Amino acid sequence: MDLRIVVVHPDLLGTYGDGGNGVVLLQRARWRGIEAELVDAPSDHALPGGDLYCLGGGEDAAQTASAHRLREDGTLAASVARGVPVLAVCAGYQTLGRSFAAADGRPLPGLGLLDVVTVKGAGPRPVGEILAEPCDPGLPVLTGFENHGGHTARGVDAAPLARVLSGVGNGDGTEGAITGKVIGTYLHGPVLARNPALADLLISWVTGAPLAPLDDAEEQALREERIAAVRVRRQLRRAGRS
Ligand code: GLN
């Protein structure tokens, strides 16, 4: 097996459909003839070894339980120390940070794998489409859907994943964070279905070789439709019609 993709705690971090990221990675690997398997890793078992880990979004209480289990278990931190790539979305992103907010706003320890701190945001909960320009010039614009109460501040060791064009993201004009091969993002969608180039970046980090191009006409049509939806909504808002 060349690529073992592990979806972490789908029983706790499965609320927003981010398990689809694992399916996208599996399929894009197989389409290239890479032998791959997808493993769902429930929270009541030790986290299995893998070549690529995906964490999804979840509600506050479930996120707290997942973070506690991952800290106890230690496998994710040990894997990151060995250079294994991780994609973490929303609750998963916050969990990888130094600390995040419990349901009542108390700070709880994260895994410390990304130099970010998340607190409860003061304003309305950001819910809606988000567009962001990646800081990596090799990636096209990122499209996704955000739904979170937390605001995330980056420390010096975490670079932003992208700059927000429309939406909120971290809350300071940036979106997500990246350190080495660990990516955190607020983008649901699932993010890899909407941004196949990001999926390919993660796979190439494991295989260590550039990937053969795929026919992404359908994915491209989805991207164009979602990006246009944001632009149209902004125009309507500017015209005072939404
Ligand atoms: N519970 C976290 C928050 O509201 C994460 C939400 C999510 O994963 N979508 O910020």
Residues whose N, C-alpha, C, O or C-beta is under 5 A from the ligand:
A	BS01	LIG	G57 G58 E59 D60 V89 C90 A91 N147 H148 G149 G150
